[in-house]
Amino acid sequence: MTRSGGVTGVQLRSAIDTAALAPADAAEIEAMLGKVDLNEWTSGSTRRGGPPDRFQYDLVIEQDGRRHEITIGERDVSPSLRSLLDRLVAEARRRP
């Protein structure tokens, strides 16, 4: 996951492997993933940009042998995807 943009323009990058997380954390993230229609956000639905000082998210999700690449601007994020992004950002901030 990469989050870029925002007021300061600082990037937040992290690779999060649910297999390496505590079981409760992994289950929480996987449950959130289950609520997101990855096909809606994958490949052809790149939604970049938006107003200045907004975040852009670039995600690569590998699940069940499939790879999903998502690029989306903050204003286009659905509620279910927002929950997942917030959780991934929190996890990324806990890492060195």
C-alpha positions in Angstrom: 0.0 0.0 0.0 1.1 3.5 -0.8 -0.7 6.6 0.3 0.6 9.8 -1.3 -0.6 13.4 -1.5 -2.2 15.2 1.4 -1.2 18.6 2.7 2.4 17.7 3.3 2.8 15.3 0.4 4.5 12.7 2.5 4.2 9.1 1.3 3.3 6.3 3.5 4.4 2.9 2.2 4.0 -0.6 3.7 3.8 -4.2 2.7 1.3 -6.0 4.9 1.2 -9.8 4.9 -1.8 -11.0 6.9 0.0 -14.4 7.4 2.6 -12.5 9.5 0.1 -10.6 11.6 -1.5 -11.7 14.9 -4.5 -13.9 14.1 -7.0 -11.3 15.3 -5.4 -8.6 13.2 -5.3 -10.8 10.2 -8.9 -11.8 10.6 -10.0 -8.2 10.9 -8.2 -7.2 7.7 -9.5 -10.3 5.8 -13.1 -9.6 7.0 -12.7 -6.0 5.6 -11.4 -7.3 2.4 -14.4 -9.6 2.1 -16.7 -6.5 2.2 -14.9 -4.8 -0.7 -15.7 -5.8 -4.3 -12.1 -5.9 -5.6 -13.3 -6.3 -9.2 -15.0 -2.9 -9.0 -11.7 -1.2 -8.1 -9.2 -3.3 -10.1 -7.4 -2.5 -13.3 -9.6 -0.4 -15.6 -11.1 1.6 -12.8 -8.1 3.7 -12.0 -9.4 6.9 -10.3 -6.5 9.2 -9.8 -6.2 12.7 -8.6 -8.8 15.0 -7.3 -8.7 18.3 -5.4 -5.3 19.4 -4.1 -4.2 18.2 -0.7 -6.2 14.9 -1.0 -4.7 11.5 -0.7 -4.2 9.0 -3.4 -4.0 5.3 -2.6 -2.2 2.6 -4.6 -2.9 -0.9 -3.4 -1.7 -4.3 -4.5 -3.8 -7.1 -3.0 -2.8 -10.7 -3.5 -5.7 -13.0 -2.5 -6.6 -16.5 -3.5 -3.9 -16.6 -6.2 -5.1 -13.4 -7.8 -3.5 -10.0 -7.9 -5.6 -6.9 -7.7 -4.0 -3.5 -8.3 -6.0 -0.4 -7.3 -5.3 3.3 -7.6 -7.9 5.6 -6.2 -8.3 9.2 -5.1 -9.6 9.9 -1.6 -12.9 11.4 -2.8 -13.8 8.2 -4.7 -13.4 5.7 -1.9 -16.5 3.8 -0.9 -17.4 3.3 2.8 -16.2 -0.4 2.8 -13.0 0.5 1.1 -12.5 3.4 3.5 -12.7 1.1 6.5 -10.0 -1.2 4.9 -7.8 1.8 4.0 -8.0 3.2 7.5 -7.0 -0.2 9.0 -4.1 -0.6 6.5 -2.9 2.9 7.3 -3.0 2.2 11.0 -1.1 -1.0 10.5 1.5 0.8 8.3 2.1 3.4 11.0 2.8 0.8 13.6 5.8 -0.4 11.5 9.3 1.0 11.7 
